[in-house]
Amino acid sequence: MKKLLIGALVGRVIIFICQVLSWVLLDLHRPAYGYTEQQGEIMDFLNSRFSEDGSYLLPNLPPGATSEMMEQHGKEASGKPWAVISYHKALSMNMGMNIFRGLVVNIVMIALFCWILSKMNRPGSGTVFVASLFTGLIVFMNAPYTQFIWYETQDVTASLIDAAAGWGLTGLWLGWLYGKKGRRA
């Protein structure tokens, strides 16, 4: 249990530092959040059309559309402009709470991985590193890459770098902690 807690606490710091580097210092995710000089006019228009928070795929069909409607929509929309809009009525910038929640998620995420490692029969540091790297790739393929397949997100490469760097560095740390030649707690 001690090894799991130490692994999770240090691992969360490693993942968090990688996230800060990626999102803030290196600004790798900038392509997904572009700027337009027309943002004021666009926001005025969206405010006049949307009454509540939500995500919208444009063009889209209403719920309950028949398969015939879907097929026709696909033919009509193919090759034409489209957009995904995530709309919120009010911006809430609570950086402290967001950072806290991110750190808690990182602790839980690494603790779950450490639990898996604790069930292995004396893995080598290389095995721990590869298992960690593979976990990062699974995380990447499950969400960012699958989203990219459907919605062509602009920061898929940055998300791959995040997964490989964060989980890879965490794997080096955990390989030392859990590996056969690593520390015994």
Secondary structure by P-SEA (a helix, b strand, c coil): caaaaaaaaaaaaaaaaaaaaacccccccccccccccaaaaaaaaaaaccccccccccccccccccaaaaaaaaaaaccccccccccccccccaaaaaaaaaaaaaaaaaaaaaaaaaacccccaaaaaaaaaaaaaaaaaacaaaaaaccccccaaaaaaaaaaaaaaaaaaaaaacccccccc
